[in-house]
Amino acid sequence: MKFKVVPEPRPLSFVREAARTLPLVPGTEDDCCARLMADAGLPSRDAAREWLTFLRALGLLAESDGKFYQTRADLTDEDLARAFRERIHGASTVLDALATSKEPLTPAAAYGRVRETIPRWERSRRTDWERVWRERVERILEWAVVLDLATRVEAADEGEDEAPRYRAAE
């Protein structure tokens, strides 16, 4: 199963702490969102719901009958990176674009490389699909840095635009 939600990037320490705030015994979505807002400092229920989905994608949280619980899995950083690549919709495509590029890519260039792979149903779903997917690619790149799947490269000289550039991790 692939997950589409990619929240604003945070450090792995936050990811692990957010997962620890969730119940070991299955709890309702409302209860879990309230815990994430209170204990992890997420600003809204919508943000908390995004994090529930993202933590599921990474394998730190499971769902059963509409209730959520910690998986109790002792996942390494490499396990989380692998889950991100395999279970977040678009992540492997963006990471492959980085891996095949000879030069570091800006978010706009990375988007340009993956644009044609965006499914037609995604394009038909909303009128602002390009804006949504540009943001999605940017977040995927930043999460790739957090998960050591990519590195951010500074502009080589002062004449270049200031957009961050990314390359695949070695």
C-alpha positions as CSV (number, residue, x, y, z in Angstrom):
1,M,0.0,0.0,0.0
2,K,1.2,3.5,-0.9
3,F,0.5,6.5,1.2
4,K,0.1,10.0,-0.2
5,V,0.5,12.1,2.9
6,V,3.8,13.9,3.3
7,P,3.8,16.3,6.3
8,E,6.1,19.2,6.8
9,P,9.6,17.6,7.4
10,R,10.8,17.3,11.0
11,P,13.8,15.6,12.6
12,L,13.7,11.8,13.2
13,S,13.7,12.5,16.9
14,F,10.3,14.2,16.4
15,V,9.1,11.2,14.3
16,R,10.0,8.7,17.1
17,E,8.6,10.9,19.9
18,A,5.3,11.4,18.0
19,A,5.0,7.6,17.6
20,R,5.7,7.1,21.3
21,T,2.9,9.4,22.3
22,L,0.4,7.1,20.6
23,P,-1.3,4.2,22.5
24,L,-0.1,0.6,22.7
25,V,-3.7,-0.5,22.9
26,P,-5.8,0.6,19.8
27,G,-7.3,4.0,20.3
28,T,-9.7,6.0,18.2
29,E,-8.6,8.6,15.6
30,D,-9.9,11.4,17.8
31,D,-7.9,10.1,20.8
32,C,-4.7,9.7,18.8
33,C,-5.1,13.1,17.2
34,A,-5.6,14.7,20.6
35,R,-2.5,12.9,21.9
36,L,-0.4,14.2,19.0
37,M,-1.7,17.7,19.5
38,A,-1.1,17.7,23.3
39,D,2.1,15.7,23.5
40,A,3.8,16.3,20.2
41,G,2.7,19.9,19.8
42,L,1.0,19.5,16.5
43,P,-1.1,22.7,15.7
44,S,-4.4,21.1,14.5
45,R,-6.4,18.0,14.1
46,D,-5.7,18.0,10.4
47,A,-2.0,18.1,11.0
48,A,-2.4,15.3,13.5
49,R,-4.3,13.2,11.0
50,E,-1.5,13.7,8.5
51,W,1.0,12.4,11.0
52,L,-1.2,9.4,11.8
53,T,-1.1,8.4,8.2
54,F,2.6,9.2,7.8
55,L,3.6,7.2,10.9
56,R,1.6,4.3,9.5
57,A,3.5,4.6,6.2
58,L,6.8,4.4,8.1
59,G,5.7,1.3,10.0
60,L,5.6,3.0,13.4
61,L,1.9,2.9,13.7
62,A,-0.8,0.4,12.7
63,E,-4.5,0.6,12.2
64,S,-7.2,-2.0,12.9
65,D,-10.9,-1.5,12.7
66,G,-10.4,2.3,12.5
67,K,-8.2,2.4,15.6
68,F,-4.5,3.1,15.8
69,Y,-1.7,1.8,17.9
70,Q,2.1,1.7,18.1
71,T,3.6,-1.3,16.3
72,R,6.2,-1.8,19.0
73,A,8.6,-2.5,16.2
74,D,12.2,-1.5,16.9
75,L,12.8,0.1,13.5
76,T,16.2,1.5,12.6
77,D,16.7,4.7,10.7
78,E,17.4,2.5,7.7
79,D,14.1,0.8,8.1
80,L,12.3,4.1,8.2
81,A,14.2,5.3,5.1
82,R,13.2,2.0,3.2
83,A,9.6,2.4,4.3
84,F,9.6,6.0,3.1
85,R,11.0,5.0,-0.3
86,E,8.6,2.1,-0.7
87,R,5.4,3.3,0.8
88,I,5.2,7.0,0.2
89,H,3.6,7.7,-3.2
90,G,6.1,9.4,-5.5
91,A,9.2,9.0,-3.2
92,S,10.9,6.3,-5.2
93,T,10.3,8.3,-8.5
94,V,11.9,11.5,-7.0
95,L,14.8,9.5,-5.5
96,D,15.4,7.8,-8.8
97,A,15.5,11.2,-10.5
98,L,18.2,12.3,-8.1
99,A,20.1,9.1,-8.6
100,T,20.1,9.4,-12.4
101,S,21.0,13.1,-12.5
102,K,24.6,14.1,-13.0
103,E,24.0,17.4,-11.3
104,P,22.2,18.2,-8.0
105,L,18.6,19.1,-8.7
106,T,16.5,22.0,-7.4
107,P,13.0,21.1,-6.3
108,A,11.7,22.6,-9.6
109,A,14.1,20.5,-11.7
110,A,13.2,17.4,-9.7
111,Y,9.5,18.1,-10.3
112,G,10.2,18.6,-14.0
113,R,11.8,15.1,-14.1
114,V,8.8,13.4,-12.4
115,R,5.9,15.5,-13.8
116,E,5.1,13.0,-16.6
117,T,4.9,10.1,-14.1
118,I,2.1,11.8,-12.1
119,P,-1.0,9.7,-12.7
120,R,-3.8,11.1,-14.8
121,W,-6.3,10.6,-12.0
122,E,-4.1,12.9,-9.8
123,R,-4.1,15.5,-12.5
124,S,-7.9,15.3,-12.9
125,R,-8.6,15.4,-9.2
126,R,-8.0,19.1,-8.7
127,T,-7.3,22.2,-10.8
128,D,-4.2,23.1,-8.8
129,W,-2.5,19.7,-9.1
130,E,0.8,21.2,-10.3
131,R,1.1,23.3,-7.2
132,V,0.2,20.4,-5.0
133,W,2.8,18.1,-6.7
134,R,5.5,20.8,-6.6
135,E,5.0,21.1,-2.9
136,R,4.9,17.3,-2.6
137,V,8.2,16.9,-4.5
138,E,9.8,19.6,-2.3
139,R,8.7,17.8,0.9
140,I,9.9,14.4,-0.4
141,L,13.3,16.0,-1.1
142,E,13.5,17.4,2.5
143,W,12.3,14.1,4.0
144,A,15.0,12.3,1.9
145,V,17.6,14.6,3.6
146,V,16.2,13.8,7.0
147,L,16.3,10.1,6.2
148,D,19.8,10.2,4.8
149,L,18.5,9.3,1.3
150,A,19.7,12.6,-0.2
151,T,21.9,15.5,0.7
152,R,21.3,19.2,0.3
153,V,24.0,20.9,-1.7
154,E,24.7,24.7,-1.5
155,A,24.9,26.8,-4.6
156,A,28.4,26.8,-6.1
157,D,28.7,30.5,-6.7
158,E,26.9,33.6,-5.7
159,G,25.4,34.2,-9.2
160,E,23.2,31.1,-8.9
161,D,19.7,31.3,-7.7
162,E,19.3,30.4,-4.0
163,A,17.0,27.4,-4.4
164,P,18.4,24.4,-2.5
165,R,19.8,21.6,-4.6
166,Y,19.7,17.9,-3.8
167,R,21.7,14.9,-4.8
168,A,21.2,11.2,-4.0
169,A,23.1,10.1,-0.9
170,E,26.1,7.9,-1.5
